[in-house]
Amino acid sequence: MTEYGRGQGSEPWHPDDPLYGDGGWGGQQTQQGHQAHPGQQSPYGGRPQHHPQEPQQHYDTGGWDTTGQNGYPQPQQYPQYDQQYAPQQQYDTGGWPAGSHPPDPYAAGPADPYGQQNGAYGGEQADHYRTPDAYPPPEPPGRRRAEPEPQTGGDPGPDGGEHAFFAGDTGKDEDDRDDRADRADRDDEGGRDGEDDRDDEPGDRRGRGERRGRGGKEKKRRNGVACLVVVLVLGGGTIGISYFGYQFYQDRFGSAPDFAGDGNGEQVTVTIPKGAGGYVIGQELKKMGVVKSVDAFVAAQADNPQGNTIQDGVYTLQKEMSAESAVALMLSPKSRSNLIIAEGWRNAKVYEAIDGRLGLAEGSTAKVAEAEWKNLGLPDWATNHQNVKDPLEGFLYPSSYSAAKGQKPEDVLKQMVARATEQYERIGLEKKAEGLGLDGPWQLLTVASLVQAEGKTHDDFRKMSEVVYNRLKPTNTETYQLLQFDSTFNYLQGESNIHISESEINSNKDPYNTYTNKGLPPGPIGNPGEEALQAALDPTEDGWIYFVATDGVHKTEFAKTHDEFLKLKDKFNASAGN
C-alpha cells in the first residue's frame, strides 16, 4: 500500500488490522450510499470498482431517498475511499423491503472511513489506531499538512539555536521537510490517488535528489567556511598567546638582549652626566647604540667588582658592544675623552686645552669666551666689575668635563661655569664674604685664586690665606695694604716667571700689578680648587705676613716680621745662585 492510505489491491497498514487479508473492497458498496433500487443489481456485478485516475464524480440517485440508510446523505466526495470497502454479498430478503433498514450502528461517518471498525467484526480484536502506541490513522491527502516545526521559545533562527557545524546537520532534515511540503502541494493540486503516488515516487526521489544535491552543496560550503573561520580564529589566538607568553617569560626570567663582541669598529662619543647611576649610564649607552639594552649593562656593571667606580665624563666607545665589554672599556683610561682642568689653571690655558680637544684652530675658544661670556651662565655677582681682563676667570672650575670632536666650545664652557657656580653655592661664598672683611663673593673668589697661585703645597694654603688678609688690613704697617704678589704681575703679563726685576715691577702701573696698586687685583687670576677655596674661608691666625719660596719651586717659608723676611730672601738668593 502507499504512504497516503489504502489503495485497491493493497494490504492494510498493520498485520493485525481487522481488514488484513480481506477479500477485496467490493461488497460494502451498497451499504455506503450506493444501494440500487429493489430488485436492481449492482452495475459492477459485485466486483470491486477501479478508479485509477478518474476525477471525483456524483451519481444520480434516480429520485430515491437514500437518507434512511444511516441518517446522513452520502454524496461521493472521495472516490478513492469508495474503493476501500469491498462489495458485500447479497442475501435474500424474504420479501421484505430492502430500502428501509434500521440505522447501522457500526456504520462509519463520512470523515472516518475506519470508524467503528471493530464493531463490524464482533469486537474480538483491539483497535490499532486508537491506542498510544498505534500508528496514526490515515487522512485524506487534501487534509494532510506538513508536520509543524518544534517550537523552542523565541526565534532561534533556522538552525534551531544550534549551528549546523556543531549539530552535525548534513541537510537531511531540511530536505525531508521540503519533500513533505512538496507532496502536500501535489496532492492539493492534482488529487492523485495512491497508485499515482507510487508511480511518481521514482521521479519524486530524483527531484529530491536534485534538491538535496543543490542544498547539500550549499550547506557543505557554509560548513566549510565556518570551519575555516574557526581554524583561523583558533590559530591566530594560539599564535598571539604564544608570542605574548614568550615576551612575558623573557621579561621576567629571560636574559636581557645584548650584543656580542667588542663592537663593530665605529667609534662614538658618549657623555655621562654627573651623578649618573647604572640605569642612567645604560640609557645613554643604548641611545648612542653602544649596548643593546639597559638591563644588560646594569647586570654587567653589577658583575664587575669595579663597576660602581665609573665616573661622569666623556667616553670614546664603539657601537654594538656587549655590555661586559662596554663596562670594561669605560673602566680603562683609554676610553676617557674627558678634558681635565687642573687646579690653578688660568683661563688662557683652559681655552687652549679646549681647542685641542675639540680639534679647533688655536684661539677659537678664547674668541667665543670673549664674545659670549654673558650667555654662559655666570651668576649676577660675577658681572659688572671694572678692569677685569677675563670675566670668566675663576669660573672654569677645575674638574673633568666632556669634550670631544663635534662639540662646540660654548657647550664645554657652559659645563665649566655651571660646575663652578654649583660649587660656590655649596660652600656659601656669598654668605661668608662679609664676615671676612671682603666686599662680596667676587673678592673672596679672588683671594682663593691668589692662595691657589702662591701656595706650593696644600699645607701652605691656610697660611697664605692669612698673609692676604693681614696685608689687606688698614693697620698693616709692614706693607701698607700692598700685596706685592709676583703671581698678579705674571698674570697680566701672561707669564710664570719667578725672576722679575724690581725696576720692571715698579714701572708697571696695571691694576693687576699688586706692587704698585693697593688691595686686591680687579678679579681672580686663575681657577682655584676646593682646598684653596676652603683655605680662603678659614685662614690661620698665627700672624703670618711674609712668605718666600726659598727653593723657588716647592718649598714656601713664612715670617711674621720684616727681619725674618730678609733672612728668607737671602736663603732664596743662595738657592738660586745669586
C-alpha positions as CSV (number, residue, x, y, z in Angstrom):
1,M,0.0,0.0,0.0
2,T,1.1,3.6,-0.4
3,E,2.1,6.1,2.2
4,Y,-1.1,8.0,1.6
5,G,-3.5,5.3,2.8
6,R,-5.3,2.4,1.3
7,G,-5.5,1.7,-2.4
8,Q,-7.2,-1.0,-4.3
9,G,-5.4,-4.3,-4.2
10,S,-3.0,-3.3,-1.4
11,E,-2.7,-4.6,2.1
12,P,-3.9,-2.7,5.2
13,W,-1.3,-0.8,7.3
14,H,-1.0,-3.2,10.1
15,P,-1.0,-7.0,10.0
16,D,-3.4,-7.1,13.0
17,D,-5.9,-4.8,11.3
18,P,-9.4,-6.3,11.0
19,L,-9.2,-5.8,7.2
20,Y,-5.9,-7.6,6.9
21,G,-6.4,-10.3,4.4
22,D,-9.9,-9.4,3.5
23,G,-11.3,-10.4,0.1
24,G,-11.4,-7.1,-1.5
25,W,-13.4,-3.9,-1.3
26,G,-16.4,-4.7,-3.5
27,G,-19.0,-6.0,-1.1
28,Q,-19.7,-2.9,1.1
29,Q,-20.6,-0.6,-1.7
30,T,-24.4,-0.9,-1.2
31,Q,-24.1,0.0,2.5
32,Q,-22.3,3.2,1.8
33,G,-25.0,5.1,0.0
34,H,-24.9,3.4,-3.4
35,Q,-27.6,0.7,-2.9
36,A,-29.6,0.1,-6.0
37,H,-33.4,0.1,-6.4
38,P,-35.1,-3.1,-5.0
39,G,-34.5,-5.7,-7.5
40,Q,-31.8,-3.8,-9.3
41,Q,-28.3,-5.4,-9.3
42,S,-25.1,-3.6,-9.0
43,P,-23.8,-2.5,-12.3
44,Y,-20.5,-3.8,-11.3
45,G,-21.8,-7.3,-10.7
46,G,-20.3,-7.4,-7.2
47,R,-16.8,-6.9,-8.4
48,P,-14.5,-4.3,-7.0
49,Q,-14.6,-0.9,-8.6
50,H,-11.4,0.5,-10.1
51,H,-10.8,4.2,-10.5
52,P,-7.2,4.5,-11.2
53,Q,-7.1,8.2,-12.3
54,E,-10.7,9.3,-12.7
55,P,-11.8,12.5,-11.1
56,Q,-14.4,12.7,-8.4
57,Q,-18.0,12.1,-9.8
58,H,-21.5,12.4,-8.4
59,Y,-24.1,9.8,-9.4
60,D,-27.8,10.4,-9.9
61,T,-29.9,8.6,-7.3
62,G,-32.9,8.4,-9.6
63,G,-35.1,10.2,-7.1
64,W,-34.7,7.6,-4.5
65,D,-34.3,8.8,-1.0
66,T,-31.2,7.4,0.4
67,T,-31.2,9.2,3.7
68,G,-32.8,6.5,5.5
69,Q,-29.8,4.3,5.4
70,N,-27.7,5.9,8.0
71,G,-29.2,9.3,8.6
72,Y,-26.6,11.1,6.5
73,P,-26.6,11.9,2.9
74,Q,-23.8,10.1,1.2
75,P,-22.6,12.0,-1.8
76,Q,-19.5,10.5,-3.4
77,Q,-16.9,13.1,-2.3
78,Y,-13.9,10.9,-2.0
79,P,-13.8,8.4,-4.8
80,Q,-10.6,6.9,-3.6
81,Y,-12.3,6.0,-0.4
82,D,-15.2,4.3,-2.1
83,Q,-12.7,1.7,-3.1
84,Q,-11.9,0.9,0.5
85,Y,-14.9,-1.2,1.1
86,A,-15.4,-4.4,-0.9
87,P,-19.0,-5.1,-2.1
88,Q,-20.8,-7.4,0.3
89,Q,-22.7,-10.5,-0.7
90,Q,-26.5,-10.0,-1.4
91,Y,-28.9,-12.1,0.7
92,D,-32.5,-13.0,0.0
93,T,-34.7,-10.6,2.0
94,G,-37.6,-13.0,2.0
95,G,-39.9,-10.4,0.6
96,W,-39.1,-7.7,3.0
97,P,-38.3,-4.4,1.5
98,A,-34.7,-3.6,1.4
99,G,-34.9,0.2,1.3
100,S,-35.7,0.8,5.0
101,H,-33.1,-0.8,7.1
102,P,-32.6,0.4,10.6
103,P,-29.6,2.5,11.1
104,D,-26.4,0.6,11.1
105,P,-24.8,1.1,14.5
106,Y,-21.4,0.2,13.0
107,A,-21.5,2.4,10.0
108,A,-18.6,4.8,9.7
109,G,-19.0,8.5,9.5
110,P,-18.1,10.4,6.3
111,A,-14.9,11.7,7.9
112,D,-13.7,8.5,9.3
113,P,-13.7,5.5,6.9
114,Y,-12.3,3.3,9.7
115,G,-14.7,4.5,12.3
116,Q,-16.4,1.8,14.4
117,Q,-14.4,-0.9,12.5
118,N,-14.2,-3.2,15.5
119,G,-17.9,-3.5,15.8
120,A,-18.3,-4.9,12.4
121,Y,-16.2,-7.9,13.4
122,G,-17.6,-8.5,16.8
123,G,-15.0,-6.6,18.7
124,E,-12.8,-9.6,19.1
125,Q,-9.7,-7.6,18.1
126,A,-8.1,-4.4,19.5
127,D,-8.3,-1.1,17.8
128,H,-4.7,-0.4,16.5
129,Y,-5.4,3.2,15.6
130,R,-6.7,4.4,19.0
131,T,-4.0,3.3,21.4
132,P,-1.0,5.4,22.5
133,D,1.4,3.1,20.6
134,A,-0.7,2.7,17.5
135,Y,0.0,4.1,14.0
136,P,-1.8,7.3,13.3
137,P,-4.9,6.9,11.3
138,P,-4.5,7.9,7.7
139,E,-6.1,11.0,6.5
140,P,-7.2,12.1,3.1
141,P,-4.4,13.7,1.1
142,G,-6.3,17.0,0.9
143,R,-6.3,17.3,4.7
144,R,-2.7,16.4,5.3
145,R,-0.4,19.1,6.5
146,A,3.3,19.4,6.8
147,E,4.4,18.5,10.3
148,P,4.9,21.6,12.4
149,E,8.4,22.5,13.4
150,P,9.2,22.1,17.1
151,Q,9.0,25.4,19.0
152,T,11.8,26.3,21.3
153,G,10.6,29.6,22.5
154,G,11.8,32.8,20.9
155,D,13.2,32.8,17.5
156,P,16.4,30.8,17.5
157,G,16.8,31.0,13.7
158,P,16.8,28.4,11.0
159,D,19.3,26.2,12.8
160,G,17.1,26.0,16.0
161,G,19.7,27.8,18.1
162,E,22.5,25.4,17.1
163,H,25.0,25.9,14.4
164,A,25.0,23.2,11.7
165,F,28.7,22.7,12.2
166,F,28.3,21.6,15.8
167,A,25.0,19.8,15.4
168,G,26.3,17.6,12.6
169,D,23.4,18.5,10.3
170,T,24.1,17.4,6.8
171,G,21.0,19.0,5.3
172,K,18.9,15.8,5.5
173,D,16.2,17.2,7.9
174,E,15.8,20.2,5.8
175,D,15.4,18.1,2.6
176,D,12.8,15.9,4.4
177,R,10.7,18.9,5.3
178,D,10.9,20.1,1.7
179,D,9.7,16.7,0.5
180,R,6.7,16.7,2.8
181,A,5.7,20.2,1.7
182,D,6.1,19.2,-2.0
183,R,3.9,16.1,-1.5
184,A,1.2,18.2,0.2
185,D,1.3,20.6,-2.7
186,R,1.0,17.9,-5.3
187,D,-2.0,16.3,-3.5
188,D,-3.8,19.6,-3.3
189,E,-3.3,20.4,-7.0
190,G,-3.7,17.0,-8.6
191,G,-5.7,14.9,-6.2
192,R,-3.8,11.9,-7.2
193,D,-4.6,8.6,-5.7
194,G,-2.2,6.1,-4.1
195,E,-1.4,4.4,-7.3
196,D,-0.3,7.7,-8.9
197,D,1.8,8.4,-5.8
198,R,3.6,5.1,-6.3
199,D,4.1,5.9,-9.9
200,D,5.5,9.3,-9.1
201,E,7.8,8.1,-6.4
202,P,10.9,7.4,-8.6
203,G,10.7,10.8,-10.2
204,D,10.0,12.4,-6.8
205,R,13.0,10.8,-5.4
206,R,15.0,12.1,-8.3
207,G,13.6,15.6,-7.7
208,R,14.6,15.3,-4.0
209,G,18.0,14.1,-5.0
210,E,18.4,17.2,-7.2
211,R,17.3,19.5,-4.4
212,R,19.3,17.6,-1.9
213,G,22.3,17.9,-4.1
214,R,22.0,21.6,-4.5
215,G,21.1,22.2,-0.9
216,G,23.8,19.8,0.3
217,K,26.5,21.6,-1.7
218,E,25.4,25.0,-0.3
219,K,25.3,23.6,3.2
220,K,28.7,22.0,2.8
221,R,30.1,25.3,1.5
222,R,28.7,27.0,4.6
223,N,30.1,24.4,6.8
224,G,33.5,24.7,5.1
225,V,33.5,28.5,5.6
226,A,32.6,28.1,9.2
227,C,35.3,25.5,9.8
228,L,37.9,27.8,8.1
229,V,36.8,30.7,10.3
230,V,37.1,28.6,13.4
231,V,40.6,27.3,12.4
232,L,41.8,30.8,11.6
233,V,40.5,32.2,14.9
234,L,41.9,29.4,17.0
235,G,45.2,29.5,15.1
236,G,45.5,33.3,15.5
237,G,44.7,33.0,19.2
238,T,47.3,30.3,19.6
239,I,50.0,32.4,17.9
240,G,49.1,35.5,19.9
241,I,49.1,33.6,23.2
242,S,52.5,32.1,22.3
243,Y,54.0,35.4,21.4
244,F,52.9,37.3,24.5
245,G,53.8,34.3,26.7
246,Y,57.3,34.3,25.3
247,Q,57.6,38.0,25.8
248,F,56.4,37.7,29.4
249,Y,58.9,34.9,30.1
250,Q,61.7,36.9,28.5
251,D,60.8,40.0,30.6
252,R,60.6,38.1,33.8
253,F,63.0,35.2,33.5
254,G,65.0,35.6,30.3
255,S,68.4,37.2,29.9
256,A,68.4,40.8,28.7
257,P,69.1,41.5,25.0
258,D,72.7,42.0,24.4
259,F,75.3,42.4,21.6
260,A,78.2,40.1,21.2
261,G,81.9,41.1,20.9
262,D,83.8,44.3,21.4
263,G,81.9,46.4,18.9
264,N,81.6,46.9,15.1
265,G,84.6,49.3,14.8
266,E,82.5,52.5,14.6
267,Q,83.6,54.9,17.3
268,V,81.1,57.1,19.2
269,T,81.5,59.6,22.0
270,V,79.2,59.2,25.0
271,T,78.8,61.9,27.7
272,I,77.9,60.6,31.1
273,P,76.3,63.3,33.3
274,K,77.5,63.9,36.9
275,G,76.0,61.6,39.5
276,A,74.6,59.2,36.9
277,G,73.9,55.6,38.2
278,G,73.9,52.4,36.3
279,Y,70.5,52.8,34.7
280,V,71.2,56.4,33.6
281,I,74.6,55.3,32.1
282,G,72.8,52.4,30.4
283,Q,70.2,54.7,28.9
284,E,72.9,56.9,27.4
285,L,74.9,54.0,26.0
286,K,71.7,52.5,24.5
287,K,70.8,55.8,23.0
288,M,74.1,56.1,21.2
289,G,73.9,52.5,20.0
290,V,76.7,51.1,22.2
291,V,74.7,48.5,24.1
292,K,71.5,46.7,23.1
293,S,69.6,47.1,26.4
294,V,69.8,49.0,29.6
295,D,69.3,45.8,31.7
296,A,72.2,44.1,30.1
297,F,74.5,47.0,31.0
298,V,73.2,47.2,34.6
299,A,73.8,43.4,35.0
300,A,77.3,43.6,33.6
301,Q,78.1,46.6,35.8
302,A,76.9,44.7,38.9
303,D,79.0,41.6,37.9
304,N,82.2,43.7,37.6
305,P,83.8,44.4,41.0
306,Q,84.9,47.9,39.8
307,G,81.6,48.6,38.1
308,N,80.5,51.2,40.6
309,T,83.6,53.4,40.1
310,I,82.6,54.6,36.6
311,Q,82.7,58.4,36.7
312,D,81.0,61.1,34.8
313,G,82.6,62.5,31.7
314,V,83.1,61.7,28.0
315,Y,83.9,58.2,26.8
316,T,85.1,57.1,23.4
317,L,83.4,53.7,22.8
318,Q,82.3,51.6,19.8
319,K,78.8,50.8,18.6
320,E,77.2,47.4,19.2
321,M,79.4,46.3,22.1
322,S,78.5,43.6,24.5
323,A,77.5,45.1,27.9
324,E,80.5,43.4,29.5
325,S,83.0,44.9,27.0
326,A,81.4,48.3,27.4
327,V,81.9,48.2,31.2
328,A,85.5,47.1,30.9
329,L,86.4,49.8,28.4
330,M,84.7,52.5,30.5
331,L,86.9,51.5,33.4
332,S,90.0,51.8,31.3
333,P,91.8,55.2,30.8
334,K,91.8,54.5,27.1
335,S,88.1,55.3,26.8
336,R,88.2,58.6,28.7
337,S,87.7,61.6,26.4
338,N,87.3,64.0,29.3
339,L,89.1,67.3,29.5
340,I,90.7,67.6,32.9
341,I,91.1,71.1,34.2
342,A,93.8,71.3,36.9
343,E,93.6,73.5,40.0
344,G,95.1,77.0,39.4
345,W,94.9,76.9,35.6
346,R,94.4,80.3,34.1
347,N,91.6,80.6,31.6
348,A,94.1,81.1,28.7
349,K,95.4,77.6,29.3
350,V,91.9,76.2,29.6
351,Y,91.0,77.7,26.2
352,E,94.0,76.1,24.6
353,A,93.1,72.7,26.1
354,I,89.5,73.0,24.7
355,D,90.8,73.9,21.3
356,G,93.0,70.9,21.3
357,R,90.3,68.5,22.5
358,L,87.7,69.7,20.0
359,G,90.2,69.9,17.2
360,L,89.7,73.6,16.6
361,A,92.2,76.2,15.5
362,E,94.2,77.9,18.2
363,G,92.3,80.9,19.8
364,S,88.9,79.6,18.7
365,T,87.6,79.0,22.3
366,A,89.1,82.3,23.5
367,K,87.2,84.3,20.9
368,V,84.0,82.5,21.8
369,A,84.6,83.2,25.5
370,E,85.2,86.9,24.8
371,A,82.0,87.2,22.7
372,E,79.6,85.0,24.6
373,W,80.7,85.3,28.2
374,K,77.4,86.9,29.2
375,N,75.4,84.0,27.8
376,L,77.3,81.2,29.6
377,G,75.5,81.2,32.9
378,L,77.6,83.4,35.2
379,P,75.8,84.5,38.4
380,D,74.9,88.1,38.9
381,W,77.5,88.8,41.4
382,A,80.2,87.8,38.9
383,T,79.4,90.6,36.4
384,N,79.9,94.3,36.0
385,H,83.3,94.6,37.5
386,Q,85.8,97.1,36.2
387,N,89.2,96.4,34.7
388,V,88.6,92.7,34.6
389,K,90.7,91.1,31.9
390,D,88.5,88.0,31.6
391,P,85.1,87.8,33.1
392,L,85.2,84.0,33.1
393,E,88.4,83.8,35.1
394,G,87.8,81.8,38.3
395,F,84.6,80.2,36.8
396,L,86.2,77.4,34.7
397,Y,86.2,75.2,37.7
398,P,88.9,72.5,38.0
399,S,87.3,69.2,37.2
400,S,86.8,66.7,34.4
401,Y,84.5,67.6,31.5
402,S,83.2,66.0,28.4
403,A,84.9,67.5,25.4
404,A,85.3,65.7,22.1
405,K,85.3,66.4,18.4
406,G,82.0,67.6,17.2
407,Q,81.2,69.6,20.3
408,K,81.0,73.4,20.4
409,P,83.3,75.5,22.6
410,E,80.4,77.2,24.2
411,D,78.9,73.9,25.3
412,V,82.1,73.0,27.1
413,L,82.4,76.4,28.7
414,K,78.8,76.2,29.9
415,Q,79.6,72.9,31.7
416,M,82.5,74.5,33.5
417,V,80.6,77.7,34.6
418,A,77.7,75.6,35.8
419,R,80.1,73.4,37.8
420,A,81.8,76.4,39.4
421,T,78.5,78.1,40.3
422,E,77.3,74.9,41.9
423,Q,80.4,74.6,44.0
424,Y,80.4,78.2,45.1
425,E,76.8,78.0,46.2
426,R,77.5,74.8,48.0
427,I,80.4,76.3,50.1
428,G,78.4,79.5,50.8
429,L,80.7,82.0,49.1
430,E,78.2,84.8,49.2
431,K,77.2,84.4,52.8
432,K,80.8,84.2,54.2
433,A,82.5,87.0,52.3
434,E,81.2,89.8,54.6
435,G,82.4,88.0,57.8
436,L,86.0,88.1,56.3
437,G,86.0,91.8,55.7
438,L,85.6,91.5,52.0
439,D,83.3,93.2,49.5
440,G,81.2,90.3,48.4
441,P,81.9,86.9,46.9
442,W,83.8,88.3,43.9
443,Q,86.6,89.4,46.2
444,L,86.5,86.1,48.1
445,L,87.0,84.2,44.9
446,T,89.9,86.5,44.0
447,V,91.5,85.7,47.4
448,A,91.1,82.0,46.7
449,S,92.8,82.4,43.3
450,L,95.8,84.2,44.9
451,V,96.1,81.4,47.6
452,Q,96.0,78.8,44.8
453,A,98.6,80.6,42.7
454,E,101.1,81.3,45.5
455,G,100.8,78.2,47.6
456,K,103.2,75.4,46.7
457,T,101.7,72.7,48.8
458,H,98.4,72.1,50.4
459,D,99.8,72.8,53.8
460,D,100.6,76.3,52.6
461,F,97.1,77.3,51.7
462,R,95.7,78.4,55.1
463,K,99.0,80.3,56.0
464,M,98.9,82.0,52.6
465,S,95.3,83.0,53.1
466,E,96.2,84.6,56.5
467,V,99.0,86.6,54.7
468,V,96.5,88.0,52.2
469,Y,94.0,89.1,54.9
470,N,96.8,90.6,57.2
471,R,98.2,92.7,54.3
472,L,94.8,94.0,53.4
473,K,94.2,95.3,56.9
474,P,94.3,99.1,57.2
475,T,96.5,98.6,60.3
476,N,99.2,96.9,58.2
477,T,102.4,99.0,58.7
478,E,104.7,96.4,57.1
479,T,103.5,96.7,53.5
480,Y,100.7,99.3,53.8
481,Q,98.0,97.2,52.1
482,L,100.3,96.2,49.2
483,L,100.1,92.5,48.5
484,Q,103.3,92.5,46.4
485,F,102.5,89.2,44.8
486,D,104.6,88.1,41.8
487,S,101.6,86.0,40.6
488,T,99.5,89.0,39.8
489,F,102.2,90.6,37.7
490,N,102.8,87.3,35.9
491,Y,99.1,87.1,35.2
492,L,98.9,90.4,33.5
493,Q,102.0,89.5,31.6
494,G,100.7,86.1,30.7
495,E,103.8,84.6,32.1
496,S,105.0,82.4,35.0
497,N,108.4,84.0,35.8
498,I,109.9,83.9,39.3
499,H,112.8,86.2,38.4
500,I,111.3,89.6,38.0
501,S,113.4,92.8,38.4
502,E,112.3,95.5,40.7
503,S,112.5,98.1,38.1
504,E,110.2,96.1,35.8
505,I,107.7,95.6,38.5
506,N,107.7,99.1,39.9
507,S,107.4,100.7,36.4
508,N,104.2,98.8,35.5
509,K,101.0,100.5,36.8
510,D,98.5,97.9,35.5
511,P,95.6,97.3,38.0
512,Y,96.7,93.7,38.3
513,N,100.2,94.8,39.5
514,T,99.9,94.5,43.3
515,Y,103.3,96.1,43.7
516,T,102.0,99.4,42.5
517,N,98.3,99.1,43.5
518,K,97.0,98.5,47.0
519,G,94.4,95.9,47.7
520,L,93.2,93.0,45.6
521,P,93.5,92.9,41.8
522,P,90.3,93.6,39.8
523,G,89.4,89.9,39.7
524,P,90.7,86.3,40.0
525,I,93.9,85.4,38.4
526,G,93.2,81.7,38.0
527,N,90.7,79.0,38.8
528,P,91.1,77.9,42.4
529,G,90.3,74.4,43.6
530,E,88.4,73.1,46.6
531,E,91.2,73.3,49.1
532,A,92.2,76.9,48.1
533,L,88.5,77.9,48.5
534,Q,88.3,76.3,51.9
535,A,91.6,77.9,52.9
536,A,90.3,81.4,51.9
537,L,87.2,80.8,54.1
538,D,89.3,79.6,57.1
539,P,92.8,81.2,57.3
540,T,95.2,80.6,60.1
541,E,95.6,83.2,62.9
542,D,99.3,82.9,63.6
543,G,100.3,86.4,62.5
544,W,102.0,85.5,59.2
545,I,102.6,88.4,56.9
546,Y,105.6,87.4,54.8
547,F,106.5,84.3,52.7
548,V,109.3,83.3,50.4
549,A,109.7,80.3,48.1
550,T,113.1,79.5,49.3
551,D,113.8,76.8,46.7
552,G,111.9,78.6,44.0
553,V,109.7,75.6,43.3
554,H,108.1,73.5,46.0
555,K,109.1,75.0,49.3
556,T,107.5,78.1,50.8
557,E,108.5,79.6,54.2
558,F,106.6,82.2,56.2
559,A,107.7,85.1,58.5
560,K,106.0,87.5,60.9
561,T,108.5,90.4,60.8
562,H,110.5,92.2,58.2
563,D,113.7,90.9,59.6
564,E,112.6,87.3,59.3
565,F,111.6,88.1,55.8
566,L,115.1,89.3,54.9
567,K,116.7,86.1,56.1
568,L,114.3,84.1,54.0
569,K,115.2,86.3,51.0
570,D,118.9,85.6,51.4
571,K,118.1,81.9,51.5
572,F,116.3,82.2,48.3
573,N,119.1,84.0,46.6
574,A,121.5,81.4,47.7
575,S,119.5,78.6,46.3
576,A,119.1,80.5,43.0
577,G,122.9,81.2,42.7
578,N,122.5,84.9,43.0
